[in-house]
Amino acid sequence: MADKHDNIQDQAIAWAIRTRAVDFADWEDFTLWLEADDRHNLAYEHVLSTEDQYIDLTENGENDQENGTPLPVPANDEFISPGVQTNRRRVMFGAIAASLVVAVSAGLWTQMPQPYDIITAPGQREIVALSDGSKISLNGNTKIALDHQKPRYARLEQGEALFTVVHDDEKPFIVDTADVRLIDAGTEFNVISNARTLDVTVSEGLVIYNPDRENVSLPAGKRLYRPASKNRVTVSNIAIEQVGAWRTGRLSFAGETLGQVAEALGRNLGADIAVSPDIAARPFSGVIQISDGDAQNIGPIAAVLGVQAKKQGKGWILIGDDAVP
C-alpha cells in the first residue's frame, strides 16, 4: 500500500497542473480538497514553491546570458512577442508542471506498489484528482485501489465514491467492484458497494453495467440496485440532483432498510450507529439533511426515521418507539 504522504503529493501535483489551466473552473472541488486535510494545503504550497525555484533558476540563467555567459539555444527556439512575455509565469508553470510529471513518473510513481490504495475513515472525505483531469470524490469508510500505470481504471473495494470522468471515446473509464464491471465514456456517476448491496446512480452521460454479461445501459437519471442476496438487478428513475448529494450533507433514500440507512449515516457522520434487529429490515424513504455535530446527537435524525436513538458505548443504537430502553 502506498504511503498516505505519497498519495497527497501526487494529488497536489495533479491539482497544481489543473488549476493553472486557462479554462479551469473546478474551484469548488479544489477548495474542498484543500479543506479536507491540513496536509493538502502544505503539499500544494510545496508544489508552487518548487515552481518558484524553477523560475528563479531560469531567470538567473537568463541574467548570466545578459552578463556574457550564453546559454545553449535549442534548435526549435521561437521568438516570443512582448505581449506573450507578460504572461510568462503561466508559460513557465507549464514547464515546471511537465518537469514534475516526468520526475514523479520516473521516480516516486514507479516505486509505489501497483495498484495503490486510498482509504477514508468514517466521516472523512477525500477528492482525488487523476492525471487525465477526471476526479473521484470518496465518502467516509471507503477504500479504492488506483494504478498510476492505468489512469483510466479504479477498483472500489468498499464504500461510496462519486466519479466525474473526462470524456475519451478511445479510452473508456473502467470501475470494478465486487464481481461487477462498470464502463463509462465520460460522465458523472455514484457507486455504493458493500457486502449487502450495490447501488449505482447516474447524473450525466452513460454507464454500462457488466458489458460482457447483462450489458445494462444506465443513462442520466437512472439507478441500478442489486442486493447481495440476489443476482437480479432493478433499474429505476432517480432525480439527477440526488446523485452525489452526500457531498452537501443531503442523504436521499428510496425504500432502503434502516440497516442501510444507519450504515449511510455512519459513513457520513463518522459515528458508530447500530440498529436493533427487530427494526433493521424496516424500509425508509425520504431525505435527511445532516450537518456537523449530528454525530454527537442523532436524536433528531432518529425522529425523522420514526425510531429512537440511545447511546451505546461510544456510538448509538436505533430502537423502535415502543422498545424499552
C-alpha positions as CSV (number, residue, x, y, z in Angstrom):
1,M,0.0,0.0,0.0
2,A,1.3,3.4,-0.9
3,D,2.1,5.8,1.9
4,K,-0.6,8.5,2.6
5,H,2.0,11.2,2.1
6,D,2.9,9.9,-1.3
7,N,-0.8,9.9,-2.3
8,I,-1.2,13.5,-1.1
9,Q,1.8,14.6,-3.0
10,D,0.5,13.0,-6.2
11,Q,-2.8,14.7,-5.8
12,A,-1.2,18.1,-5.1
13,I,0.8,17.9,-8.4
14,A,-2.3,17.0,-10.3
15,W,-4.3,19.8,-8.8
16,A,-1.5,22.3,-9.4
17,I,-1.4,21.4,-13.1
18,R,-5.2,21.6,-13.4
19,T,-5.6,24.9,-11.6
20,R,-3.1,26.6,-13.9
21,A,-5.1,25.7,-17.0
22,V,-6.7,28.7,-18.6
23,D,-10.2,27.1,-18.7
24,F,-10.1,25.6,-15.2
25,A,-13.4,26.1,-13.4
26,D,-13.5,23.3,-10.8
27,W,-12.7,25.7,-7.9
28,E,-15.3,24.3,-5.5
29,D,-13.9,20.8,-5.5
30,F,-10.4,22.2,-5.3
31,T,-11.3,24.1,-2.2
32,L,-13.0,21.0,-0.7
33,W,-9.8,19.1,-1.3
34,L,-7.7,21.7,0.4
35,E,-10.0,21.8,3.4
36,A,-10.3,18.1,3.7
37,D,-6.8,17.7,5.3
38,D,-4.3,20.3,6.5
39,R,-1.6,18.3,4.7
40,H,-3.3,19.0,1.4
41,N,-2.6,22.7,1.5
42,L,1.0,22.1,2.6
43,A,1.6,19.8,-0.3
44,Y,0.1,22.2,-2.8
45,E,2.2,25.1,-1.5
46,H,5.3,22.8,-1.8
47,V,4.5,22.3,-5.5
48,L,4.1,26.1,-6.0
49,S,7.4,26.6,-4.1
50,T,9.1,24.2,-6.5
51,E,7.7,26.2,-9.3
52,D,9.2,29.4,-7.9
53,Q,12.6,27.8,-7.5
54,Y,12.4,26.7,-11.1
55,I,11.6,30.2,-12.3
56,D,14.4,31.7,-10.2
57,L,16.9,29.3,-11.7
58,T,15.7,30.1,-15.2
59,E,15.8,33.8,-14.6
60,N,19.3,33.5,-13.2
61,G,20.3,31.7,-16.3
62,E,18.9,34.5,-18.4
63,N,20.8,37.0,-16.3
64,D,24.0,35.0,-16.9
65,Q,23.3,35.2,-20.6
66,E,23.0,39.0,-20.4
67,N,26.3,39.2,-18.5
68,G,28.1,37.5,-21.3
69,T,27.6,33.8,-20.4
70,P,25.4,32.5,-23.2
71,L,23.1,29.6,-22.7
72,P,22.7,26.9,-25.4
73,V,19.9,27.7,-27.8
74,P,17.5,24.9,-28.7
75,A,17.1,24.3,-32.4
76,N,13.4,24.9,-32.3
77,D,13.7,28.2,-30.3
78,E,11.0,30.6,-31.3
79,F,10.6,34.4,-30.8
80,I,8.1,35.3,-28.0
81,S,6.4,38.6,-28.5
82,P,6.4,41.2,-25.7
83,G,2.6,40.6,-25.2
84,V,3.2,36.9,-24.5
85,Q,6.1,37.7,-22.1
86,T,3.7,39.5,-19.8
87,N,2.1,36.1,-19.2
88,R,5.5,34.4,-18.7
89,R,4.7,32.9,-15.3
90,R,1.9,30.8,-16.8
91,V,4.2,29.6,-19.5
92,M,6.9,28.8,-17.0
93,F,4.5,26.8,-14.9
94,G,3.8,24.7,-17.9
95,A,7.5,23.8,-18.0
96,I,7.6,23.1,-14.2
97,A,4.4,21.1,-14.3
98,A,5.8,18.9,-17.1
99,S,9.1,18.5,-15.2
100,L,7.2,17.5,-12.1
101,V,5.2,14.9,-14.0
102,V,8.3,13.5,-15.6
103,A,10.1,13.4,-12.2
104,V,7.2,11.7,-10.5
105,S,6.6,9.3,-13.3
106,A,10.3,8.2,-13.4
107,G,10.7,8.2,-9.6
108,L,8.1,8.1,-7.0
109,W,5.2,6.7,-9.0
110,T,7.3,3.8,-10.4
111,Q,8.5,2.9,-6.9
112,M,4.9,2.7,-5.5
113,P,3.1,-0.6,-5.3
114,Q,0.8,-1.1,-8.3
115,P,-2.0,-0.6,-7.6
116,Y,-2.1,1.6,-4.5
117,D,-5.0,2.2,-2.1
118,I,-6.7,5.3,-0.8
119,I,-8.7,4.8,2.4
120,T,-11.0,7.2,4.2
121,A,-12.2,6.7,7.8
122,P,-15.9,7.1,8.7
123,G,-16.8,10.8,8.5
124,Q,-13.7,11.6,6.4
125,R,-13.9,12.7,2.7
126,E,-11.3,12.9,0.0
127,I,-11.2,14.2,-3.5
128,V,-8.7,12.5,-5.8
129,A,-7.6,14.4,-8.9
130,L,-6.4,12.0,-11.7
131,S,-3.8,12.8,-14.3
132,D,-6.4,12.9,-17.2
133,G,-8.5,15.5,-15.5
134,S,-11.0,13.1,-14.0
135,K,-11.7,13.1,-10.3
136,I,-13.1,10.8,-7.7
137,S,-14.9,12.1,-4.6
138,L,-14.6,9.5,-1.7
139,N,-17.2,9.4,1.1
140,G,-16.3,8.1,4.6
141,N,-15.3,4.5,5.3
142,T,-14.3,3.9,1.7
143,K,-11.4,2.0,0.1
144,I,-10.4,2.4,-3.5
145,A,-7.5,1.0,-5.5
146,L,-5.9,3.1,-8.2
147,D,-2.9,2.5,-10.5
148,H,-0.6,5.2,-12.0
149,Q,0.0,2.9,-14.9
150,K,-3.7,2.6,-15.6
151,P,-5.1,6.2,-15.1
152,R,-8.5,5.2,-16.5
153,Y,-9.1,2.4,-14.1
154,A,-10.3,2.1,-10.5
155,R,-11.4,-0.7,-8.2
156,L,-13.9,0.3,-5.5
157,E,-13.2,-2.2,-2.7
158,Q,-15.9,-0.8,-0.4
159,G,-17.8,2.3,0.5
160,E,-19.1,5.2,-1.7
161,A,-17.5,7.2,-4.5
162,L,-18.6,9.8,-7.0
163,F,-16.8,9.5,-10.3
164,T,-16.5,12.6,-12.5
165,V,-14.9,11.3,-15.7
166,V,-13.4,13.2,-18.6
167,H,-14.7,12.0,-22.0
168,D,-12.5,9.8,-24.1
169,D,-14.1,7.6,-26.8
170,E,-10.9,5.6,-27.3
171,K,-10.2,5.0,-23.6
172,P,-13.4,4.5,-21.6
173,F,-13.1,4.7,-17.8
174,I,-13.5,1.3,-16.0
175,V,-14.6,0.8,-12.4
176,D,-14.6,-2.7,-11.0
177,T,-16.3,-3.5,-7.7
178,A,-17.2,-6.9,-6.2
179,D,-17.9,-9.1,-9.3
180,V,-19.2,-6.1,-11.4
181,R,-17.6,-4.0,-14.1
182,L,-18.9,-0.5,-14.9
183,I,-17.8,1.1,-18.2
184,D,-18.1,4.9,-18.7
185,A,-17.1,7.0,-21.6
186,G,-17.4,10.4,-20.0
187,T,-20.0,11.1,-17.3
188,E,-20.7,11.5,-13.6
189,F,-22.0,8.6,-11.5
190,N,-22.1,7.5,-7.9
191,V,-21.4,4.0,-6.7
192,I,-22.1,2.4,-3.3
193,S,-20.6,-1.0,-2.8
194,N,-20.5,-3.2,0.3
195,A,-21.2,-6.7,1.5
196,R,-25.0,-6.2,1.3
197,T,-25.7,-4.1,-1.8
198,L,-24.5,-2.4,-5.0
199,D,-26.1,0.9,-5.8
200,V,-25.2,2.8,-9.0
201,T,-26.8,6.2,-9.9
202,V,-26.0,8.3,-12.9
203,S,-26.3,12.1,-13.2
204,E,-24.6,12.7,-16.6
205,G,-23.7,10.6,-19.7
206,L,-24.0,6.9,-19.8
207,V,-22.7,3.9,-17.7
208,I,-22.8,0.3,-18.8
209,Y,-23.2,-2.4,-16.2
210,N,-21.3,-5.6,-16.9
211,P,-20.9,-5.1,-20.7
212,D,-19.8,-8.7,-21.2
213,R,-22.8,-10.2,-19.4
214,E,-26.0,-8.4,-18.6
215,N,-24.9,-5.3,-20.6
216,V,-27.4,-2.9,-18.9
217,S,-27.2,0.7,-20.1
218,L,-27.7,3.4,-17.5
219,P,-28.3,6.9,-18.9
220,A,-28.5,10.0,-16.7
221,G,-31.4,9.9,-14.2
222,K,-31.2,6.1,-13.8
223,R,-30.4,4.0,-10.7
224,L,-29.3,0.3,-10.7
225,Y,-29.8,-1.6,-7.4
226,R,-28.6,-5.1,-6.6
227,P,-29.0,-6.7,-3.1
228,A,-26.1,-9.0,-2.4
229,S,-28.5,-11.8,-1.7
230,K,-29.9,-11.7,-5.3
231,N,-28.3,-11.8,-8.7
232,R,-31.1,-9.9,-10.4
233,V,-30.8,-6.1,-10.6
234,T,-33.5,-3.5,-10.7
235,V,-33.4,-0.2,-12.7
236,S,-35.4,2.8,-11.6
237,N,-35.5,6.5,-12.1
238,I,-33.7,9.0,-9.8
239,A,-33.6,12.7,-9.7
240,I,-30.3,13.9,-11.1
241,E,-29.7,16.4,-8.3
242,Q,-29.8,13.5,-5.8
243,V,-26.7,11.8,-7.3
244,G,-23.7,12.5,-5.1
245,A,-25.8,14.9,-2.9
246,W,-24.0,13.4,0.1
247,R,-21.2,15.9,-0.6
248,T,-23.6,18.7,0.6
249,G,-24.9,16.6,3.6
250,R,-28.2,15.6,1.8
251,L,-28.9,11.9,2.0
252,S,-31.8,10.5,-0.1
253,F,-33.4,7.1,0.5
254,A,-36.0,5.2,-1.6
255,G,-37.0,2.1,0.3
256,E,-33.7,1.3,1.9
257,T,-33.8,-0.6,5.1
258,L,-33.0,1.1,8.4
259,G,-29.9,-1.1,8.5
260,Q,-28.7,0.5,5.2
261,V,-29.7,4.0,6.4
262,A,-27.6,3.5,9.6
263,E,-24.7,2.4,7.5
264,A,-25.0,5.6,5.3
265,L,-25.3,7.8,8.4
266,G,-22.2,6.2,9.9
267,R,-20.2,6.6,6.7
268,N,-21.1,10.3,6.5
269,L,-21.0,11.3,10.2
270,G,-18.1,9.1,11.4
271,A,-20.3,7.7,14.1
272,D,-20.8,4.1,15.1
273,I,-24.6,3.5,14.6
274,A,-26.2,0.1,15.2
275,V,-29.8,-0.9,14.6
276,S,-31.9,-3.2,16.8
277,P,-32.6,-6.4,14.9
278,D,-36.3,-6.1,15.1
279,I,-36.4,-2.9,13.1
280,A,-33.3,-3.4,10.9
281,A,-35.3,-4.5,7.9
282,R,-37.9,-1.7,8.1
283,P,-37.9,0.3,4.9
284,F,-37.4,4.1,4.8
285,S,-38.0,6.6,2.0
286,G,-37.1,10.3,2.4
287,V,-34.4,12.9,2.7
288,I,-32.2,13.5,5.7
289,Q,-30.0,16.7,5.9
290,I,-27.0,16.1,8.1
291,S,-24.6,18.7,9.5
292,D,-21.5,18.9,11.7
293,G,-22.4,17.9,15.3
294,D,-25.1,15.4,14.4
295,A,-22.7,12.6,15.4
296,Q,-23.0,13.8,19.0
297,N,-26.8,13.8,18.9
298,I,-28.6,11.8,16.3
299,G,-31.9,12.1,18.2
300,P,-33.5,14.5,15.6
301,I,-32.4,12.2,12.8
302,A,-33.9,9.2,14.6
303,A,-37.2,11.1,14.9
304,V,-37.3,11.5,11.1
305,L,-36.8,7.8,10.8
306,G,-39.7,7.1,13.2
307,V,-37.4,5.5,15.8
308,Q,-35.4,6.3,19.0
309,A,-31.7,6.8,19.4
310,K,-29.9,5.5,22.5
311,K,-26.3,5.8,23.4
312,Q,-24.4,2.6,23.1
313,G,-20.7,2.6,24.1
314,K,-19.1,5.4,22.0
315,G,-21.9,5.3,19.4
316,W,-25.6,4.9,19.1
317,I,-28.3,2.3,18.6
318,L,-31.6,2.8,16.8
319,I,-34.6,1.1,18.5
320,G,-38.3,1.1,17.9
321,D,-40.5,3.7,19.5
322,D,-42.2,1.1,21.6
323,A,-39.0,-0.5,22.7
324,V,-37.9,-0.4,26.4
325,P,-34.6,1.5,26.7
